[in-house]
Each structure stands twice: as structure tokens, then as C-alpha cells.
Amino acid sequence: MTSDFPAIGTIHCIALEGADARRFAQAQFSGDVEALQPGHWQWNACLNAQGRVHALMHLADLGDGRLFAVLRGGNAETFCAVLARYLFRLRVNLTIESFTAQWGDPLPAETAKQENGVIVLGYGTRSLRLGPCSESASPDPDAQRRWRLDDIRRGWPSLPDGEPEFLPPTLGLERLGAVAFDKGCYPGQEIAARLHYRGGHKWHLCRLRGSIPLPVGEVRDVPGSTVARVFDIVSAEDGFEALAVLQIGTPSEIRLLENIYAVESTFDA
């Protein structure tokens, strides 16, 4: 790691290695792993049998035979234990690895590489650098805030801890390319396909702006009023911006905790 790049926290990943790693990932994850080329990453997810998102990730092929799941929230140990149940006799090793994450220079979107022991994922206007965990690499509060704000504005969610509760359209997984309907079976596929072809989901991801911060989690004024499920909120130029799940059809301004928030963007299925 180098001090030239500000630290933004710790990120947990799962490495999938072995002759059957790609076949295993294709069977377990909702995205098309076969389309992932060496030196690139893709959005991907793992659903449970009820079609709810158990894990959300940037899945990278580093060109060295490994697949690398960079988790966006959730619990790495729980997710790894779930995957291990389906290994059977497949030649796949699963390893949880933790990294100090840093804000790197701009790199082309969806590229992935290793340089001097650091894994780098390109996000276009920025890059994510993953290096060995270091107690001396204290997170930079302003870098953390700006990183999270960029995620909010892109509509890039991170999962909270706890039991799976969100269906793919709620998190905009089709928009992100994290769910496929033209490959073989995977857990939760029937539910995901039903929502895709027949509709029926009632929630979508939105970016909110207001002058007062909101708590992360479920937010409503009184029973029966507008409800939001807030994933993250940070200070911005003239107030606060949040990434939240709202009901489809919510007006462009909503009242939460006796304050008005503008719905600046919606990120549909």
C-alpha cells in the first residue's frame, strides 16, 4: 500500500480458486460469469431460494486463474458458509480475505488488474485499490464521504448485515448487469425471471436530497405514511444525499421525520 492514495476503510472479499471455480460461480451467482473476461470485473450477486439478494459483489477475473468477489456489504463469513454447502466434490477453494481499501486514480470502468501486490478495480473516474490490511492506514474521513457520495449518485448499493430481504429489481440489479435470464439455473432464478417477465415488484432504488440527515434503516413519520429503507447518507454541497429504497410511484418530494426530501434520481430494475 502507499500513502499517496487515501484510505477509505476495510473491504472483505472471497477468492474462488480451482479447476471448477468458474463453473461453480456460474451455477451459484445470478450474473453471467462466462461473459467475464480476464482483466475485468462485473456486477454480480447471489440469491437465496426465495429470490432475495444474499450477497452483492464486484466479481473480478484477475487473469491468474482466480475469481475474486469484492463484497459490497453483507457478511463475508455467512456468505462463504452458504457457498461451501454447494461445493460437493467440485475442485474449488473458497478463502475469505480482508483488505485496506484506497481511493485510486481514474481507470477504465470494469477493468481489473494487480500491480505490486495491490488489486485494482477501475470505476471510470476513480479506482478501488485493495492492499494488505494495515493498522497504520487509518481511513480518511473526507475521502470516505466523497467515495460514498459517488456511490450514492451512481446508484451503487451496499447490502446491510442481516437476513436477505431485497429482491433483484429493488436494488436495480438488471440495470447493473448483475442478473441474467439467458443462462442455466441458479438459486432464485425462477423468482427473478418472474419479476422480470411479469413484473409485480413495488420498490426501487432512489437518491434523496434534504437539509437534515436521516438514520440508516427503515424511516417513516407515522404508521401508514411514506416509508424509506435508507442504505447510506452523507453530507453534500448543500445538505445531505441518501441512497434509499422507496415504493414505485412515490412523488418527487416526500416527507420523512417531519422534513421534506427531494427524490433526485430513480434507479429502476
VENLIN-V143351 format. One record per backbone hydrogen bond with DSSP energy under -1.0 kcal/mol. CO is the residue of the C=O (numbers start at 1). NH is the residue of the N-H. Records with the same first field share a line. If there is no record, write none. Layout:
CO: NH + NH
This chain:
2: 5
6: 103
7: 140
9: 101
11: 99
12: 71
13: 97
14: 69
15: 95
16: 67
17: 93
18: 21
20: 24
21: 25
22: 26
23: 27
24: 28
25: 29
30: 180
31: 33
32: 35
33: 36
37: 40
39: 112
40: 61
42: 59
44: 57
45: 30
46: 54 + 55
48: 51
52: 48
55: 46
56: 72
57: 44
58: 70
59: 42
60: 68
61: 39
67: 16
68: 60
69: 14
70: 58
72: 159
75: 79
76: 80
77: 81
78: 82
79: 83
80: 84
83: 86
84: 87
87: 90
90: 92
91: 20
93: 17
95: 15
97: 13
99: 11
100: 131
101: 8
102: 129
104: 127
107: 124
108: 111
110: 41
111: 122
113: 120
115: 118
118: 115
119: 130
120: 113
121: 128
122: 110
123: 125
126: 123
127: 104
128: 121
129: 102
130: 119
131: 100
134: 137
136: 138
140: 144
141: 145
142: 146
143: 147
144: 148
145: 149
146: 150
147: 151
148: 152
149: 153
150: 154
151: 155 + 156
159: 74
166: 53
168: 173
172: 176
173: 178
186: 189
188: 192
189: 193
190: 194
191: 195
192: 196
193: 197
194: 198
202: 248
204: 246
205: 267
206: 244
207: 264 + 265
208: 242
209: 262
210: 240
217: 230
219: 228
222: 225
228: 219
229: 245
230: 217
232: 243
234: 241
239: 236
240: 210
241: 234
242: 208
243: 231 + 232
244: 206
245: 229
246: 204
247: 250
252: 263
254: 261
256: 259
259: 256
261: 254
262: 209 + 264
265: 207
267: 205
